């Protein structure tokens, strides 16, 4: 699987070009499934924000509103009751999976419970585009600073990549570089702080930071 790990989505031409390169074809020719699941684990999200994602409303113009050839919804909490023989073809037929933000530990839980986490290694041609928690879920740990789901046992996530991500750098007070430095000191591994104009593209062994904004590697 190829990854485009963002803080705020495909927010500038550089990130868009990286996405098209990963897809191997234009966005307008690509079939997407959006995953709203992480939103349910965060107290600031709910039906209105999920609707915005699914309906590609103006606030999601950098994500579900990019002009995909088709856009469907993959709600992970429903998959265990549906059966893998039904939903696996949906995933395999998609060019891209769009994982929205929310709580990364909640998303990691449902990726495991649904079976999607086990399927990821087989999706060699698929692109995963994450926003915030949708990116952080691919890392080993997110730090207690970002855990909002009350049932989370700890801050561990899937560990698909070997680095952690501090998103929304400088987006609000309390999420500035000094805060990222304190967070990184407790992670115990490589990590990046990225703002809304930055993404990390992962393809095989290649890890590339694409940015028209601010970022720092720890």
VEXDREN-2710 file (C-alpha; in Angstrom, 1 decimal):
% VEXDREN-2710
k/r/px/py/pz
1/UNK/0.0/0.0/0.0
2/UNK/1.1/3.5/-0.8
3/UNK/0.5/6.2/1.8
4/UNK/-0.1/10.0/1.7
5/UNK/-0.1/11.1/5.3
6/UNK/-1.4/14.6/5.8
7/UNK/-2.5/16.9/8.5
8/UNK/-5.3/18.8/6.6
9/UNK/-5.6/17.0/3.3
10/UNK/-4.5/17.8/-0.2
11/UNK/-4.2/21.5/0.5
12/UNK/-1.7/22.7/-2.2
13/UNK/-0.4/21.9/-5.7
14/UNK/2.7/20.0/-4.3
15/UNK/0.6/17.6/-2.3
16/UNK/-1.8/17.2/-5.1
17/UNK/1.0/16.3/-7.5
18/UNK/2.3/13.7/-5.0
19/UNK/-1.1/12.2/-4.8
20/UNK/-1.4/11.9/-8.6
21/UNK/2.0/10.3/-8.7
22/UNK/1.0/7.7/-6.2
23/UNK/-2.3/7.0/-7.9
24/UNK/-0.6/6.7/-11.3
25/UNK/-3.5/8.5/-12.9
26/UNK/-5.6/11.7/-12.5
27/UNK/-7.8/12.2/-9.5
28/UNK/-10.8/12.5/-11.8
29/UNK/-10.3/9.0/-13.0
30/UNK/-9.8/7.4/-9.6
31/UNK/-12.4/5.6/-7.5
32/UNK/-12.4/6.5/-3.7
33/UNK/-13.8/5.1/-0.5
34/UNK/-13.9/7.5/2.4
35/UNK/-13.6/6.1/6.0
36/UNK/-15.3/8.3/8.6
37/UNK/-14.8/5.9/11.5
38/UNK/-12.2/7.8/13.5
39/UNK/-14.7/10.6/13.9
40/UNK/-16.9/8.5/16.2
41/UNK/-14.1/8.1/18.7
42/UNK/-13.5/11.9/19.2
43/UNK/-15.8/14.0/21.4
44/UNK/-15.7/17.0/19.0
45/UNK/-17.0/15.0/16.1
46/UNK/-20.5/13.6/15.3
47/UNK/-23.2/13.3/12.7
48/UNK/-22.7/16.8/11.3
49/UNK/-19.0/16.4/10.7
50/UNK/-19.5/12.9/9.3
51/UNK/-22.1/14.3/7.0
52/UNK/-19.7/17.0/5.8
53/UNK/-17.1/14.3/4.9
54/UNK/-19.5/12.0/3.1
55/UNK/-21.2/14.8/1.2
56/UNK/-17.9/16.5/0.3
57/UNK/-19.1/19.7/1.7
58/UNK/-17.0/22.9/1.4
59/UNK/-15.0/22.2/4.6
60/UNK/-13.8/18.9/2.9
61/UNK/-12.8/20.4/-0.4
62/UNK/-9.2/19.2/0.2
63/UNK/-10.2/15.6/0.7
64/UNK/-13.5/14.1/-0.4
65/UNK/-14.2/17.2/-2.5
66/UNK/-11.2/16.8/-4.8
67/UNK/-13.3/15.6/-7.8
68/UNK/-13.0/11.8/-7.6
69/UNK/-14.6/9.8/-10.4
70/UNK/-16.7/8.1/-7.7
71/UNK/-16.9/8.4/-3.9
72/UNK/-18.3/5.8/-1.6
73/UNK/-18.3/5.3/2.2
74/UNK/-16.6/2.5/4.1
75/UNK/-17.8/2.5/7.7
76/UNK/-15.5/0.1/9.5
77/UNK/-17.8/-0.5/12.5
78/UNK/-20.3/-2.1/10.1
79/UNK/-17.9/-4.5/8.4
80/UNK/-17.8/-7.3/11.1
81/UNK/-21.5/-7.8/10.7
82/UNK/-21.3/-7.8/6.9
83/UNK/-18.7/-10.4/6.3
84/UNK/-15.3/-10.1/4.6
85/UNK/-16.5/-11.9/1.4
86/UNK/-18.8/-9.0/0.8
87/UNK/-16.7/-5.9/1.7
88/UNK/-13.2/-7.1/0.6
89/UNK/-14.1/-6.6/-3.1
90/UNK/-15.3/-3.1/-2.4
91/UNK/-11.8/-2.3/-1.0
92/UNK/-9.9/-4.1/-3.6
93/UNK/-11.7/-2.2/-6.4
94/UNK/-11.0/1.2/-4.9
95/UNK/-8.0/3.2/-6.1
96/UNK/-7.8/5.2/-2.9
97/UNK/-9.0/5.0/0.7
98/UNK/-9.6/8.4/2.4
99/UNK/-9.3/8.1/6.2
100/UNK/-10.6/11.1/8.0
101/UNK/-9.5/12.5/11.4
102/UNK/-10.9/11.9/14.8
103/UNK/-9.2/9.6/17.3
104/UNK/-6.5/7.4/15.9
105/UNK/-6.7/4.7/18.6
106/UNK/-10.4/4.2/17.9
107/UNK/-9.6/3.9/14.2
108/UNK/-6.9/1.4/14.9
109/UNK/-9.2/-0.6/17.0
110/UNK/-11.8/-0.8/14.2
111/UNK/-9.3/-1.5/11.5
112/UNK/-8.2/-4.6/13.5
113/UNK/-11.7/-5.6/14.4
114/UNK/-13.1/-5.3/10.9
115/UNK/-10.1/-7.1/9.3
116/UNK/-9.0/-4.1/7.2
117/UNK/-5.7/-4.0/9.0
118/UNK/-4.9/-7.6/7.9
119/UNK/-5.8/-6.8/4.3
120/UNK/-3.5/-3.8/4.0
121/UNK/-0.4/-5.7/2.9
122/UNK/-2.3/-7.2/-0.1
123/UNK/-3.4/-3.7/-1.3
124/UNK/-0.1/-3.0/-3.1
125/UNK/-1.7/-0.7/-5.7
126/UNK/-4.0/1.1/-3.4
127/UNK/-3.3/4.6/-2.0
128/UNK/-4.2/5.5/1.6
129/UNK/-4.7/9.2/2.1
130/UNK/-5.0/10.2/5.8
131/UNK/-6.1/13.4/7.4
132/UNK/-4.8/13.9/11.0
133/UNK/-5.9/10.7/12.9
134/UNK/-6.3/9.0/9.5
135/UNK/-2.6/9.5/9.1
136/UNK/-1.5/8.9/12.7
137/UNK/-3.2/5.4/12.7
138/UNK/-0.4/4.2/10.4
139/UNK/2.3/5.1/13.0
140/UNK/3.5/3.0/16.0
141/UNK/2.3/5.5/18.7
142/UNK/0.5/8.8/18.8
143/UNK/1.3/9.9/22.4
144/UNK/-1.2/10.4/25.2
145/UNK/-1.6/14.0/24.1
146/UNK/-3.7/12.9/21.2
147/UNK/-5.7/10.1/22.8
148/UNK/-9.4/11.2/23.1
149/UNK/-11.1/7.8/23.1
150/UNK/-11.9/6.9/26.7
151/UNK/-11.7/3.1/26.1
152/UNK/-8.2/3.2/24.6
153/UNK/-5.8/1.0/26.5
154/UNK/-2.8/3.1/25.5
155/UNK/-1.5/5.3/22.6
156/UNK/-0.4/2.5/20.3
157/UNK/-1.6/2.3/16.7
158/UNK/-0.9/0.1/13.7
159/UNK/2.9/0.7/13.2
160/UNK/2.7/0.4/9.4
161/UNK/5.4/3.1/9.3
162/UNK/8.2/3.5/11.8
163/UNK/7.7/7.1/12.6
164/UNK/5.0/9.1/14.5
165/UNK/3.2/12.2/13.5
166/UNK/2.2/15.4/15.3
167/UNK/-0.4/17.0/13.1
168/UNK/-1.9/20.6/12.9
169/UNK/1.4/22.3/13.8
170/UNK/0.7/25.9/14.7
171/UNK/-3.0/25.5/13.9
172/UNK/-4.0/26.6/17.4
173/UNK/-2.5/27.6/20.8
174/UNK/-1.2/24.5/22.5
175/UNK/-0.2/22.9/19.2
176/UNK/2.9/24.9/18.5
177/UNK/6.5/23.8/18.0
178/UNK/7.4/23.8/21.7
179/UNK/4.4/21.5/22.3
180/UNK/5.5/19.2/19.5
181/UNK/9.0/19.0/21.0
182/UNK/7.7/17.9/24.4
183/UNK/5.4/15.4/22.6
184/UNK/8.4/14.0/20.6
185/UNK/10.5/13.6/23.7
186/UNK/8.0/11.1/25.0
187/UNK/7.5/9.1/21.8
188/UNK/10.9/7.3/21.9
189/UNK/11.3/7.1/18.2
190/UNK/11.5/9.1/15.0
191/UNK/8.7/11.6/14.5
192/UNK/7.5/14.5/12.4
193/UNK/5.5/17.6/13.2
194/UNK/3.6/18.8/10.2
195/UNK/1.2/21.6/9.4
196/UNK/-1.8/21.8/7.1
197/UNK/0.4/22.5/4.1
198/UNK/2.6/19.4/4.6
199/UNK/2.3/15.7/3.8
200/UNK/4.5/12.6/4.0
201/UNK/4.5/10.3/1.0
202/UNK/5.5/6.6/1.6
203/UNK/6.0/4.2/-1.3
204/UNK/8.0/1.1/-0.5
205/UNK/11.2/2.1/1.3
206/UNK/10.8/5.7/0.1
207/UNK/9.7/8.4/2.6
208/UNK/9.4/11.9/1.3
209/UNK/8.1/15.1/3.0
210/UNK/6.1/17.3/0.6
211/UNK/5.6/20.8/2.0
212/UNK/4.6/24.3/1.2
213/UNK/4.4/25.1/4.9
214/UNK/6.2/24.2/8.1
215/UNK/7.4/20.9/9.4
216/UNK/10.2/19.4/11.6
217/UNK/11.7/16.0/12.0
218/UNK/12.6/14.8/15.5
END
